[in-house]
Amino acid sequence: MSMGSLAFDEFGRPFLILKDQDKKSRLHGIEAHKSHIMAAKTVASTLRTSLGPKGLDKMMVSSDGEVTISNDGATILSMMDVDHQIAKLMVQLSKSQDDEIGDGTTGVVVMAGALLEQAEQLLDRGIHPIRIADGYEMAAQVAIGHLDKICDQFPLDQSHRERLIETAMTTLGSKIVNRCHRQFAEIAVDAVLSVADLERKDVDFELIKMEGKVGGKLEDTMLVKGVVIDKDMSHPQMPKRIKDAKIAILTCPFEPPKPKTKHKLDVTSVDDYKKLRVYETEKFDEMVKQVKDTGANLVICQWGFDDEANHLLLQRQLPAVRWVGGPEIELIAIATGGRIVPRFQELTADKLGKAGIVRELTFGTTKDRMLVIEECHNSRAVTIFIRAGNRMIIEEAKRSLHDALCVVRNLVKDHRIVYGGGAAEIAMSLAVSQEAEKISTLEQYAMRAFADALDSVPLALAENSGQAPIQTVAEIKSRQVTEKNPRLGIDCMNKGSNDMREQHVIETLSSKRAQIMLAVQLTKMILKIDDIRSSSENMF
């Protein structure tokens, strides 16, 4: 491309005048396909290295210098600054997998990239893109049908927690928290089972809150059956522990009513000022008395109160917490079975929340404090309280736990499982290859290509684990056929067994299905685009 000449407008700002505009053509036909596939392959190859338990993490630095280290496909892509239109579609693909399933966000992008890479070879051989898309669709149906045949299931109740924990451990295997692998998996399972409605097969994520506090080690992370709020008592001399708490939850300011702005209050003498102070104190006493009369022994207020108020509350022995945010207030109300009171006049004994114990946690040497409300009236609200050495690890632990929570939730909704480590992909690949033999039309080429694309996941797993990828996958493929065992996969952790049931590497069926469906839909869409033009470009 020849460079244009530099010119300046009347404000002295430089701009380029590009030459040869008439000779530049927009991308069209096979060239457009090549450009799309190139972009998708680039995105997929970036994520390929972070697949599996030995996968590597990516460090993203935002424009203002903030650093994020993550292994989660959706997080990596959402933070990558991509300009290409098709690369943006790949970002949306991982986001939709994250929104719908929560896990498998890296795998779905690697899968879509592999499908497009295979499509490129078919296009070079002169096969029409629509025929490739149709072949992929047929192959996807075969693959998903085969998944239903090879899946296992187990009844979902407290006695089968072990299977749930194993599935959560599989999804946490590649994350930064795998040092406390088992502990985090158990926390995720316990949190979901605490809030799950097993009859309706429903899990309300609103009831699971995650709080992080820098300091301590990952092993100190715990599940609190209640609410943790990042506040402390408003006065240092208030009790640090309240048993059988009856909590008044207020969203009105704890202070005497102010004169409205349109009325003027003239304080002309010292007496007037004293009267005003006496009035304020009386009003305040009245308010505190009103709260105490209902039987409350703890006040949680969304707004603040001044030091005078604080002092009075201490004198009247009514512990209080101020400046508690809206979402926390709601969660406290749900957990303790209390009602949020917007006006003082409406406070009655039946609106109080109840909790077995409210205590202050102190951390390290920095006088950092947090409040824990436990043994609540409604035991379904839980908080996962994460500790780690720095902010970055806490954020990554939150993302990892979110994935694990999603996986357990999916098992509550549909408790069918398939085996991981690339075992399911190899089994589907074999099934699609066999089906392709029975088809006489052109689509058979696309189906074989689909089978090859499925192999890209076990290949990436083997490569990331430091094994010879092609040799390892070929070996397992032949063993799956001869031993008729669809549970054989890549031994990423070098445990000496390829049977994923023995290794307890379990994935949810819903995640695998969604990965294939979403990857195929995106691939079909990209194959059907044969022209790119910018919206501002004149057609004629």
BAVEX-176431 format. One record per atom (N, C-alpha, C, CB): residue in one letter; x, y, z. Coordinates in steps of 0.02 Angstrom, whole numbers, plus 50000, padded with zeros to 5 digits. Glycine has a CB too. Layout:
BEGIN
aXYZ...
This chain:
BEGIN
m500434994050000m500005000050000m500455006250000m499525000050062s500335010749954s500755016749952s500485021750003s500765019949880m500945024950039m500735029550091m500455035850060m501325031250138g499995039150093g499725045350068g500165051250090g499015046250093s499955057150069s500345063050089s500015066050151s500385068250031l500425069550190l500185072450252l499955079550239l500735072250307a499355081250262a499115088150254a498875090650321a498535088550200f498745097150327f498525100050391f497885103950379f499065104650422d497405103450427d496795107350420d496895114250452d496175103750452e496345118350455e496435125250477e496635125750551e495805129250465f496525120350590f496735120550661f497435117650671f496225116650705g497765116050616g498445113350621g498465105950638g498825117150673r497875102450633r497885095350648r498085091450585r497195092850674p498535086750591p498755083050531p498245077850509p499435079750543f498165076650445f497775070950422f498085068150358f497035072950409l497945061750344l498245058450286l497785058750226l498415051150303i498075060150167i497695059350106i497955053050072i497765065750058l497525047850069l497745041450042l497705041549966l497325035650070k498235038949935k498245038649861k497925032049839k498975039249833d497815031349775d497585025149743d496925022649774d498115019649750q496495027149797q495865024949826q495455020949775q495455030949852d495505022949712d495095019549660d495305012349649d495135023449594k495945010749666k496185003949653k496054999249712k496935004149638k495845002149771k495744997849829k495054994549824k495805001849896s495034987949833s494384984749831s494224981949899s494354979049777r493584981249914r493414978249978r493474970649972r492694980250001l493504967350029l493594960050027l492954956750003l493784957250098h493044951649961h492464948949927h492594941549913h492314952849862g492064937449916g492124930449896g492614926549940g492344929949824i493024922549908i493474917949944i493974921849987i493854913449895e494164927949964e494634932050002e494324933950070e494824938349963a493674935650068a493334937350131a493334931450178a492604939750118h493194925450151h493194919450193h493884918450225h493004913250151k494404919250184k495094918250209k495244923050266k495604919150151s495024929350256s495164934450307s494804932650373s494944941450282h494174930350367h493784928550427h494124922750464h493054926750409i494314917750425i494584911650455i495254913350489i494684906150402m495634917650457m496284919650486m496184922850555m496644924650438a495684927450558a495554930950622a495344926050676a495014936450613a494884921450657a494624916650706a495184911950730a494044912550676k495614909850684k496164905350702k496644908850750k496554903150639t496754915350739t497224919050782t496954919250854t497324926150755v496304920850860v496004921150927v496034914250960v495264923650923a495864909050921a495844902250950a496544900050971a495554897150899s497054901850930s497734899550947s497994903151010s498214900750888t497734909251022t497924912751084t497664908951145t497644919951084l497054906351139l496744903051197l496944895651203l495994903551192r497194892951148r497354885751148r497824883751204r497664883851081t498304888151218t498814886351268t498554886551339t499414891051262s497944889451349s497694889551418s497154884351429s497424896551436l497144879151387l496644873851394l496924868251439l496444871051324g496504865751483g496704859851521g497064861351586g497134855551480p497174856151627p497464857151694p498174859851692p497454850651732k498544858551637k499224861251633k499234867551589k499714855951604g498644870151574g498604876151531g498924882151565g497874877751514l499154886851525l499494892751552l499014898551561l500084894851506d499184903151605d498754909051616d498964914751570d498794911351689k498514919451561k498674925451521k498674931551567k498164926351462m499124936051552m499124942351590m498874947951544m499844943951617m498334951151564m498064956751524m498204963251561m497294955851512v498454968151524v498584974751554v498114979651521v499334976851545s497684982851561s497194987451532s497544994051514s496594988651581s497174998451479s497485004651455s497715009051514s496995008551410d497385008251572d497615012351629d498095008451674d497015014751669g498375003051647g498924999651683g498704994451734g499335004651717e498044993051737e497814988051786e497954981051759e497054988851801v498214976751803v498424970051780v497914964851802v499124968351808t497724960451755t497294954851771t497634948551747t496574955551739i497664943451791i497944937051769i497384931951772i498554934851813s497244928651716s496684924051716s496794918151670s496044927651696n496404912951683n496424906851643n495754905851610n496624900751687d495274910151626d494574909351605d494494912351535d494084912651655g494294908251487g494254910451417g493844916751408g493954905051375a493264917051440a492824922851430a493154929151458a492144921751465t493494928551514t493824934451545t494394936851500t494094932651615i494794932051475i495374933951433i495114937651371i495784927651412l494614934851338l494374937851276l494034944551288l493884933151240s493654945051343s493304951451354s493804957051368s492804950851412m494414955151392m494904960351406m495384961551348m495304958551469m495354957051299m495794958051241m495494963451197m495894951351200d495904967851172d495644973351131d495664971051058d496064979851141v495104968451033v495104965950964v494714970750919v494804958850961d494994971750859d494664976250811d494314972550756d495174980950781h494574966650739h494294963050682h493574960750699h494734956950664q493134961350648q492424959850661q492324952650682q492014961350598i492674948050650i492574940950665i492874939150733i492894936450610a493434942550751a493724941450817a493224943650871a494394945250825k492854949050856k492344951350903k491794946050911k492034958050880l491634942650857l491134937250861l491384931650907l490974934450791m492034930250903m492314924950947m492254927051020m493064923650928v492354933551033v492284936051102v491564934951125v492474943651106q491084936551081q490374935551099q490214928151109q489924938651046l490544923951071l490434916651076l490624914351146l490844912751022s491224916351170s491434914051236s490984917151290s492174915951249k490734923251277k490304926451327k489634922751331k490184933951309s489364920551274s488724917151277s488794910351311s488424916151205q489374907051301q489504900751338q489544902151413q490164897251312d489854907751430d489924909651501d489254911151532d490404915651508d488824914851495d488174916751521d487714910651529d487844921951476e487754906251481e487284900551480e487514894851525e487194897951408i488164893151521i488414887151556i488904889051612i488764882451505g489324894051599g489794896251651g490474892951647g489504894951718d490514887251611d491154883751607d491264881751534d491164877351654g491894880251515g492014878151446g492094883951398g491464873751422t492274889851426t492324895751383t492944895551338t492334902151425t493464892251362t494074891551320t493954886351266t494694889751363g493664880651287g493554875051241g493124876951182g493234869351278v492614881051194v492144882751139v492504886851085v491524886551167v492964891251106v493324895351058v493834891151019v493694901251094v494174886651054v494654882151021v494284877850970v495024877651073m493694875550988m493284871350944m493074875250881m492654868750981a492834881350891a492614885450834a493214886950788a492294892050858g493794888450818g494394889750778g494594883750737g494984891850823a494544877750767a494724871550732a494244870150674a494734865550780l493594871350686l493094870250633l493244874850573l492374871550660l493424881050588l493554885750533l494204883950497l493594892950559e494694881550535e495334879550505e495224873750456e495854877450560q494804869050477q494644863350433q494254865850372q494234857950470a493804870750383a493394873250328a493834876550275a492874878350354e494384879650297e494834883050250e495114877950200e495414886550289q495314872050225q495584866950179q495054864550130q495864861050220l494434864150154l493894861950108l493744867250056l493244860350149l493784873650076l493664879050027l494214878849974l493664886050063d494824877349994d495374876949946d495264871449895d496044875849982r494884866349917r494754860749871r494144862149828r494674854249910g493864868149835g493314870149791g492624868149815g493434867249724i492554866349879i491884864649904i491534870949926i491934859449963h490904871549907h490524877649921h490404878449997h489854877649883p490474884650022p490404885650095p489734883150123p490474892950111i489194883750084i488544881450110i488544873850120i487964883550063r488874870250074r488914862950081r489314861150144r489224859650018i489844865150157i490244863850218i489804864950280i490884868450220a489434870550280a489014872150337a488494866650349a488654879050326d488194864150294d487694858750300d488014852450329d487374857250232g488614850850305g488964844850329g489124845450404g489624843750290y489334851550425y489474852750496y488844851750538y489754859850506e488284854250512e487654853550548e487474846250558e487084857250511m487544842250503m487394834950508m487864831650559m487474831550438a488504833550556a488994830450601a488844832250674a489714832750583a488624838550686a488474840650754a487904836550783a488294848150755q487394835150741q486834830950765q487074824050784q486284830450710v487514821150743v487794814450757v488184814750823v488254811950698a488614819950830a489044820450889a488624821050953a489514826550884i488094825250950i487684826251010i487284819951026i487214832351001g487044816650973g486694810350982g487144805251017g486444807550915h487784805150996h488254800351026h488404802051099h488914800250985l488414808651114l488524810751184l487984807851229l488534818451190d487354808051205d486804805451245d486894797951259d486134806651210k487224794451212k487314787251222k487864785851273k487494783851155i488394789851273i488974788151315i488954791551384i489614790051280c488424795651397c488434799351460c488224794751518c487964805451457d488434796551577d488224793051639d487794797851678d488854790651681q487414795151726q487064799751772q487034796751841q486354801451746f486904801151889f486864798751958f486314802651993f487554799551996p485984799652044p485454803252079p485764809052118p485064798552127l485384814352125l485664820352157l485394820952228l485494826752116d485804819352277d485614820552347d486254821152388d485144814852374q486164822252453q486744823452496q487234817552497q486514824952566s486964811352486s487404805552489s487844804852427s486994799152499h487664808552373h488084808152312h488494814552303h487634806952250r488674817652358r489074823852353r489734822652318r489194826752423e490004816652326e490684815152301e490714816452225e490874807952316r490204814252188r490214815252115r490194822752098r489614811652082l489794826452137l489764833652125l490434836852138l489224836952170i490764834652193i491414837552210i491924835852156i491664834852279e491894829652129e492374827752076e492274832052013e492284820252057t491644833551997t491514837751938t491774844851950t490754837951922a491654847452010a491904854152026a492664854252025a491644856452096m492974848752048m493714848352048m493984848351977m493954842152085t493604845251930t493834845151860t493864852251833t493354840851816t493344856151847t493334863051820t493854867451855t492634866151826l494024865851918l494514869951954l495234867751939l494394869652029g495304861951904g495974859151893g496454863851859g495914852851854s496194867851813s496644872051774s496724878951805s496394872751702k496394880251861k496384886951889k496954888051939k495714888351922i497034894351957i497574896252002i497464893452072i497634903952004v496834891652088v496674889352157v496794881952165v495954891052174n497104878552116n497134871252122n497604868952177n497364868352056r497904873652213r498294871652272r497824869152327r498724877552297c497234872352331c496734869952381c496144867352342c496514875852431h496314862852296h495844860152247h495204857552279h496184854752208r495304852752323r494744849252354r494314854152397r494994843352398q494664858452434q494314862952479q493844867652440q494814867152520f494094870452385f493684875052345f493094871352313f494104878552291a493214865152290a492674861252260a492124859952312a492944854552231e492334858252373e491834856852425e491434863252443e492184854152489i491794868952444i491454875252459i490924876552406i491964881252462a491104875652341a490624876852287a490024872252293a490974875752218v490144865852307v489584861052311v489134862652371v489854853752318d489444864052429d489044865652488d488634872052478d489494866452550a488944877052445a488594883352433a487974882152390a489054888552400v488064878352335v487494877252289v486954872952324v487724873752224l487164867652360l486664863352392l486294867252447l487004857052422s486614872252477s486274876252529s485704880252500s486774880952564v485804882752439v485284887252410v484854883852358v485614893352380a485004877552341a484644874252286a483954871952308a485044868152260d483494872352261d482834869452270d482824863152228d482244874552250l482964857352259l483074851252220l482444848752185l483354845752265e481854850352214e481244848052182e481124851852117e480634849052229r481244858452119r481134862452058r481764862552014r480934869652076k482294859352038k482944859352002k483164866451987k482884855251937d483144870552038d483284877652027d483804879952079d482634881852032v484254884352058v484754887152103v484734894752096v485474884352089d484634898252151d484614905552149d485304908352167d484064908352197f485654910652116f486334913252127f486344919752168f486684914352061e485754923052171e485724929352210e485894927952283e485024932552204l485764921752306l485864920152377l486584918352393l485404914452396i487004917652341i487714916052354i488124922352341i487964910052309k488444924752393k488834930952385k489564929252395k488604936452436m489994932752359m490714931652369m491034937952395m491054929452303e491404937152449e491764942852479e492504940952480e491504944652551g492934945652466g493654944152470g494004948952517g493974944452400k494524946652550k494914951052592k495654949352583k494704950552668v496054954252564v496764953052552v497094951352618v497104959152518g497574946752615g497914944552676g497714937352690g497734949152737g498104933952732g497954926952745g498144922852684g497194925952761k498004916352686k498174912152629k497544909052600k498674906652650l497604906352539l497024903552505l496664898352548l497224900352438e497054894652588e496754889352630e496284892252682e497304885352665d496324898852696d495884901752746d495194903352718d496194908152774t495094902352653t494444903552622t493924899052656t494464902252545m493334902052670m492824897852703m492134899552679m492864898752780l491674894952692l490974896052674l490604898052738l490654889652641v490294903952737v489924906352795v489184905352782v490084913952811k488854901652826k488124900652818k487784906852844k487874894052856g487804912052805g487524918452826g487814923952783g487674919852901v487904929852811v488114935552772v488754938552802v487554940952768v489224940352758v489824943952780v489784950952751v490494940252759i489844956152793i489854962952765i490494966452785i489234966952788d490744970452739d491394973752749d491294980152789d491744975252681k491024979552849k490904985352893k491074983052964k490154988052888d491134987953009d491204986053080d490704990053120d491934987153105m490674988753186m490214992453229m490394999853226m490244989753302s489885004153232s490015011253221s490425014353277s489365015053214h490455011053336h490855013853391h491315008353417h490395016553449p491955009953427p492425004553446p492255001153512p493115007353450q491845004553555q491705001453620q491074997253620q491645006753673m490734997053563m490134992753559m490334985453561m489724994353495p489884981053585p490074973953591p490264970953523p489504969853622k490754966353525k491004963453463k490634957053445k491754962053468r490194954953490r489854948553480r489154949053509r490254942653512i488644947753470i487954948153494i487614941453481i487564954053459k487404938353536k487044931953527k486304933253521k487184927053587d485954928853484d485224929553473d485054936653453d484834927653536a485364938953399a485264945853377a484564946753347a485804947753326k484254952353367k483634954453335k483804960953300k483024955353387i483764960953234i484074966353195i483544970853165i484524963453140a483614977453178a483194982453145a483564984553082a483034988553192i483254983653023i483594985252959i483284991752933i483524979352906l483664997152936l483375003752920l483675006552856l483505008652978t483235009552815t483505013252757t483335020652765t483215010452690c483145022652827c483025029752838c483615032552878c482345031052876p483795038852869p484365041552906p484215041752981p484555048552881f484695039753021f484615039353094f484805046153123f485055033653125e484385051253110e484555057953136e483905061953142e485075061653089p483885067153183p483265070953191p483045073953125p483355076553243p482375074753115p482145077453051p482405084453039p481365077453049k482625085752980k482895092452963k482305096852941k483445091952906p482345103452954p481835107952925p481885107652849p481915115352952k481305107552816k481325107352742k481645113752715k480605106452713t481915113452655t482325118952630t481935125452621t482645117052565k481275124952608k480925131152593k480765135152657k480275129752554h480845131952716h480745135752778h481435137852803h480365131452832k481415143852832k482055146352857k482045145852933k482185153752834l482595143752961l482615143153035l483145148053059l482775135753058d482925153353093d483415158253117d483615156653188d483125165453112v484245155553198v484505154653267v484845161253284v485005148353273t484495165253326t484765171953337t485125172653403t484195177053334s484995168153449s485335168853514s485595162153538s484855171853567v485995162353590v486285156253618v485715151753644v486785157853675d485195154753672d484635150853698d484305146753643d484115155453731d484215150153586d483905146653529d484325140553511d483835151353468y484975141553512y485425136153492y485375130353542y486155138653487k485345132253606k485305127053658k484655123153651k485355130153728k484105127153638k483455123853629k483495118853572k482905129153615l483815121053518l483865116653459l484245110253477l484225120353401r484765111153518r485155105253538r484755100453581r485795107353575v484385103553628v483955099453672v483445095753630v483605103953726y483145099453581y482635096353537y482945090353500y482355101553486e483555091553473e483885086153436e484005080053481e484555088653406t484255081453541t484415075853587t483775072053605t484765078453651e483235075953619e482605072653638e482355068253580e482065077853656k482365071153521k482135067553461k482525061053454k482205071953397f483175061753466f483625056253457f483485050753507f484335058453462d483385053053571d483225048353624d482595044453607d483135051953692e482115048253580e481475045353561e481585039853508e480995050853533m482005041453459m482145036653406m482465030253433m482595039753352v482975031253476v483335025453504v482845021353545v483945027753547k482415024853584k481935021353627k481455017253583k481535026453671q481235020553528q480765017153483q481065010553457q480585021753423v481715010753440v482055004653415v482104999553471v482755006353387k482285001853532k482384997253588k481714994153608k482705000853648d481164998153604d480504995553624d480284989653582d479995001153620t480504989553520t480304983853477t480684977553496t480424985453402g481194978153539g481574972253559g482214971353519g481144966153553a482384976353477a482984975653435a483614976353478a482984980953378n484134972353463n484774973453499n485344974653450n484934967353543l485164976353387l485674978253337l485324982153282l486034971953308v485624987853264v485334991853209v485804991653150v485204999253232i485534990153091i485944990553030i485634995952987i485974983552991c486025001152973c485745007052941c486085008152873c485835013252985q485675009752822q485975010852756q486345017452754q485425010652701w486115022352795w486435028952795w486855029652857w485905034552791g487135035552866g487585036652923g487225039852980g488175040852902f487565040753035f487315045153088f487925048553118f486905041153144d487805054353146d488385058353168d488665055753234d488195065753176d489205058853257d489555056353316d489135056853379d490205060253326e488715062053382e488275062853440e487815056853445e487875069453436a487535055253388a487075049453384a487445043153405a486785048653312n488035042553381n488445036653395n488545035953470n489125037153358h488695041653501h488825041753573h488195039653611h489065048753596l487625042353589l486985040653622l486825033253615l486415044853591l486955030553556l486825023453544l487245019253591l486965021453470l487875021453601l488325017753645l488055018053717l489045020553641q487835024153738q487575024953806q486965020653818q487395032253819r486525020353768r485905016453774r486025008953759r485365019253726q486655007253749q486855000253736q486464997153677q486734995953799l486465000953622l486154998453561l486684998253507l485535002853539p487004992453495p487524992153443p487244993953374p487854985153441a487644997053333a487404999053266a487954998453214a487135006253268v487734997553153v488194997353095v487935002453045v488254990053063r488385006753019r488135011852973r488445011052904r488285018853000w488155014452855w488395014452786w488435007452756w489085017752782v487905003452765v487894996852734v487544997552666v487524991452780g487874995252613g487614996452544g486954992852530g488124994152494g486614995052478g485964992352459g485934984852450g485734995552396p486384981952407p486364974652396p486464970752461p486894972552346e486914973252505e487044969752568e486424970152613e487654972852605i486114976052614i485494976852655i484974971652633i485204984152648e484894971052567e484394966252541e484564959152562e484344966652464l485214957452556l485424950652573l485324949352647l486164949552553i485474954352689i485374953552762i484634952352776i485634959752801a484204956252741a483484955452752a483254948452733a483094960752712i483504945952675i483314939152653i483554933952703i483604937652582a484194934752724a484494929652767a484174929452836a485244930952775t484024935452864t483784935552933t483024935352937t484044941752970g482694935552879g481964935552878g481664942052903g481704929752921g482064947352900g481814953952923g481514957852866g482384957952956r481204963452883r480934967952832r481334974352832r480174969452844i481444977152773i481804983452768i481314989052786i482104984652695v481514993252835v481054998452860v481265005252831v481044998652938p480845008352789p481045014752758p480895020752802p480705015552692r480425020052852r480275025752896r480235023452968r479615029252875f480465027653013f480485025753084f479795023853111f480765031453126q479285027453088q478605026253114q478385019053101q478105031253084e478685015953049e478435009353029e478795003553064e478515008552954l479265005153108l479654999753140l479244996153192l480295002653171t479144989653182t478774985653232t479174979353246t478044983953207a478994975853299a479374969953320a479374964453267a479094967153386d478824963853229d478794958353180d479214959653118d478074957053160k479494965753112k479924967253054k480664966053068k479814974353031l480824963853129l481524962853146l481794956453115l481614962753223g482424956653095g482744950553071g483054946753129g483284952153018k483114940253123k483394936253178k484014932453155k482864931253205a484524932553198a485134928653183a485404925853248a485674933053147g485694919853244g485954916553304g486534920453334g486164909453288i486974922853290i487564926353316i487814931453264i488134921153332v487994937353288v488304942453246v488974943853278v487854949053239r489524942953240r490174943953271r490634947853223r490504937253290e491134950953253e491624954653214e492234950353202e491824961253249l492474950253140l493104946753125l493654951953122l493064942553058t494234950553150t494794955253143t495344951753104t495054957753212f495704955653064f496224952753021f496894955853035f496034953752947g497384951353039g498084953753040g498204958853094g498264956552974t498664963353079t498864968453129t498584975253110t499624968853135t498154975453059t497964982053031t497294984453057t497934981652956k497004981153108k496354983053135k495804982953081k496394990053166d495894978653032d495384977752980d494824973453009d495684974552916r494214975753001r493664971853031r493104970652981r493394975453092m492764965052991m492154963552951m491644960452997m492314958752891l491014961052979l490474958153020l490224951752988l489894963153029v490104946753030v489824940453005v489154939353040v490314934353019i488624938253001i487964936853029i487814929553015i487394941552998e487804925453068e487744918153058e487114915353091e488364914553085e487004908853078e486424905253106e485794909253093e486514903953182c485694911053030c485134915453013c484474911753013c485244918752945h483944915653016h483264913153013h483154909252948h482744918953020n483404912052893n483354908752828n484064906252811n483074913652771s484174899752818s484864897152812s485074896552739s484914890252846r484654898952692r484834897852622r485324903152595r484214897952580a485414908652631a485894913552605a486584911752631a485694920852627v487074911252585v487754909552606v488244914552575v487934902352585t488824915152607t489354919452581t489994915452578t489434925852626i490334915952521i490994912852515i491494918352530i491114909552443f491894917152582f492364922352605f493064920252585f492304923452682i493354923952537i493984921852506i494564925852536i493964922852429r495094922352554r495704925752576r496264923952527r495904923652650a496704928752514a497284927252471a497794932752480a497074926452397g498384931552452g498944936052463g498874942852430g499564932952439n498534943152373n498444949752342n497784950052304n499024951352295r497604956052283r496964957452252r496854953052190r496914964852232m497404952252151m497344948552087m497124941352098m498004948752050i497434938152149i497264931152161i496544930552186i497754927952212i496324935452227i495634935252251i495144935752192i495504941052301e495294940252145e494844941052087e494824934652046e495064947052044e495414931552036e495434925351996e495094919652034e496174923451980a495164919652100a494814914452141a494064915352134a495034914852216k493834921552132k493114922852124k492874920152057k492964930452129r493274921452004r493074919051937r493074911451935r493554921851882s493584908351967s493624901051967s493034898052004s494284898751999l492874901052062l492314898452102l491654899452065l492284901952170h491604904952028h490994906051989h490904900351939h491024912851952d491454898451905d491414892851858d491194886451894d492094891651824a491484885151952a491324879051989a490594879152012a491794878152050l490354884952034l489654885552056l489184884251997l489514892652085c489374886951939c488954885951879c488924878551861c489234889951819v489494875051866v489514867951849v489054863951896v490234865251853v489094865451961v488674861752008v487934863551995v488874863452082r487804869851979r487104871751964r486854867851903r487054879351950n487284867251852n487074863451792n486924856251809n487624863851738l487304853451856l487174846551876l486514845851914l487754843851920v486334851151951v485694851051986v485124851051933v485614857152035k485224854951879k484714855451827k484694849151784k484834861451783d485284846451768d485314840551724d485914836451748d485374842451647h485774830851784h486334827351815h486634821951771h486124824351880r486694823451706r487044818751662r487764821351653r486684818151592i488234816651653i488944818551649i489294814751592i489304817251716v489824817751566v490264814151519v490964814551548v490224817251444y491424810751520y492094810751549y492544815551511y492394803551547g492964819051548g493374824451519g494034821851491g493514829751572g494534826251492g495194824351467g495194822651393g495454818351506g494704825551357g494664824351284g494324817751267g495364824351255a494114813751319a493814807251305a493164808051264a493664803451371a492744812751285a492104813651250a492224815951178a491654818851288e492714820351168e492844822851100e493094817251055e493374828551102i493534812951081i493794807451040i493224802651022i494364803651077a492794801251071a492224796751058a491764799651005a491834795351123m491634806251010m491204809450960m491534809450891m491034816750980s492194810650891s492564810750828s492504804050792s493304812450841l492574798650830l492514791950800l491814790750773l492694786450852a491304792950812a490614791950790a490464795750726a490124794050846v490714802050722v490594806150662v490954803150602v490824813450674s491574800650612s491954797550557s491574791550529s492654795450580q491304787350574q490934781450552q490314783450512q490724777150612e489984788750536e489364790950502e489524793750434e488984796250545a490114797050428a490304800150364a490374794850310a490964804150372e490584788750330e490684783350281e490024781550246e490974777050315k489454782750281k488804780550255k488504785650207k488324779150312i488834791450201i488534796850161i488874797350093i488574803750198s488454797750040s488754797649973s488854804649945s488314793549926t488524809649975t488564816449947t489194820049971t487934820649965l489274826249945l489864830249961l489954831550036l489834836849925e489384831450072e489414833150144e489874828550183e488714832950174q490024822650155q490464818050193q491144821150207q490554811450153y491384825450161y492034828650172y491994833350233y492254832650108a491434837050236a491354841650292a491294837750357a490724846150282m490964831850355m490884827950416m491564825350440m490404821950405r491984823150392r492654820750412r493064826650441r493034817750350a492964832550410a493314838450436a493094839950507a493194844550390f492444838950520f492164840150587f492494835350637f491394839350587a492564829050616a492884824050660a493604826150675a492864817050626d493964828750624d494654830950635d494674836950683d494984832950568a494164841450676a494154847350719a494034845350792a493594852250695l493624840150802l493504837750870l494154835450904l492984831950871d494604832750862d495254830450889d495684836150915d495634826550836s495514842450896s495944847950915s495964848950990s495724854450880v495404847151025v495394848151098v495874843251132v494674847151125p495814836551120p496304832151151p497024833651128p496144824851134l497114835851066l497784837651042l498074843351084l497774839650967a497644848451096a497884854251136a498024852051207a497354859951135l497604847651235l497714845251304l498384841651309l497134840651326a498514837251259a499134833351261a499734838051253a499144827951204e499664842851208e500224847551195e500374851651258e500044852251136n499844854151292n499944858251352n500224854051409n499284861551373s500124847551407s500374843251461s501084840751445s499914837351473g501364843051389g502054841251373g502114834251343g502474841651435q501574831651314q501614825051282q501634826051206q500994820451301a501824820751170a501824821251097a501104820951073a502264815451063p500824826651049p500104826951039p499834821750990p499924833751014i500114821450929i499804817150877i499854809850897i500134818250808q500434807950922q500554800950942q500074798950999q501284799950965t500004803351050t499584801751108t498854800951086t499634807251162v498614805751046v497904805551026v497764799450982v497704812050988a498234797950936a498134792150891a498094785750933a498724791650840e498524785350983e498544779351026e497874778451063e499124779951078i497624784051091i496994783551130i496404782151084i496874790051170k496434784951023k495894783750976k495844776250960k496014787750911s496414773250946s496404766150928s496194761950989s497094763750902r496394764051049r496184760351109r495434760951121r496574762751170q495154766951108q494424767751117q494044762851071q494214774951102v494314761851011v493974757450963v494054750150986v494244758350891t494684748151000t494804741051015t494504739051082t495554739551015e494534743551133e494274741751199e493544743651208e494684745151253k493254747051155k492564749451159k492434753251225k492064743551151n492894757751240n492844761451304n492874768951290n493414759251352p492284772451290p492284779651274p492544784051330p491574781851256r492794780851385r493034784851442r493784786051439r492854781351507l494114783651386l494844784551382l495004791551357l495164779151337g495434795051394g495624801851373g496364803051385g495204807151411i496564809351381i497264811251389i497434811351464i497414818151357d497974808151482d498194808051551d498614814351564d498604801551567c498264819951574c498624826351580c499054826751642c498124832151581m498834823551696m499184824251760m499694818751771m498684824351816n499824814751719n500314809151723n500174804551782n501024811951729k499534802551789k499354798051844k499424790751825k498634799451868g499584789451761g499714782651740g499104778851716g500014778851796s498524782251714s497914778851688s497584783451638s497424776951747n497304780551585n496944784651536n496194784451546n497114782451465d495974780151593d495254779651604d495034785451649d495064772651637m494624789851620m494444796051655m493964794751713m494134800951607r493644788951712r493214787351770r493644785951831r492754781151754e494214782551819e494674781151874e495004787651899e495224776151852q495134792151851q495464798451870q494974803551898q495834801451810h494324801951894h493794806451917h493804813151880h493864807751993v493914812751815v493884818951775v493194819051741v494474819351721i492744823151770i492044822951748i491834829851723i491574820651806e491464829951667e491184836351644e490424835551636e491514838551577t490074841151636t489344840551629t489174839751555t488984846851659l488644835951543l488414834851475l488184841451444l487844829551473s487844845551486s487564851851459s488124856451433s487154855551513s488704856351466s489254860651445s489524858251377s489824860551498k489624851651370k489874848951307k489394850351249k489994841351313r488754849151262r488254850351209r488274857651186r487544848451233a488284862051237a488274869251220a488894871151181a488214873551284q489474868351200q490094870051164q490024868351090q490694866151194i489764862251076i489724860151006i489204864250968i489554852651001m488624865150999m488084868850965m488304876050949m487444868951008l488604879351000l488794886350990l489354887050938l489024889551056a489854882450942a490414882750894a490164881750823a490954877450912v489694876950814v489434875550747v489014881350721v489004869050747q488604884250765q488194889950744q488634895750720q487734892350801l489164897250758l489604902850740l489964901250674l490114904250796t490204894950667t490564893050607t490114893750546t490834885750612k489494891450552k489024891950496k488914899250477k488344888550514m488854903350528m488724910450515m489314913550477m488594914350581i489924911950500i490524914850468i490594912250396i491164913150509l490434905850386l490504902950318l490004906150269l490394895450320k489474908950296k488964911750250k489104919150234k488274911150281i489644921950264i489804928950248i490304928850189i490104932750311d490144932250136d490634932250080d490834939250060d490344928550019d490654944250101d490794951050080d490844955450142d490254953650031i491364959650145i491394964450200i491414971350169i492014963250247r490964975550190r491024982550169r490844986850229r490574984250107s491164992550234s491004996750292s490355000350278s491585001850307s489985001950331s489315004650323s489335011650290s488945005050390s489905015050296s489945021850268s490125021650194s490455026050307e490295015550168e490545015150099e489975015550049e490945008650089n490085019149996n489555019749945n489545013449902n489675026149901m488955010649890m488925004349852m489055005349778m488245001149862f488885011249753f488935012149679f489485017149660f488255014549651
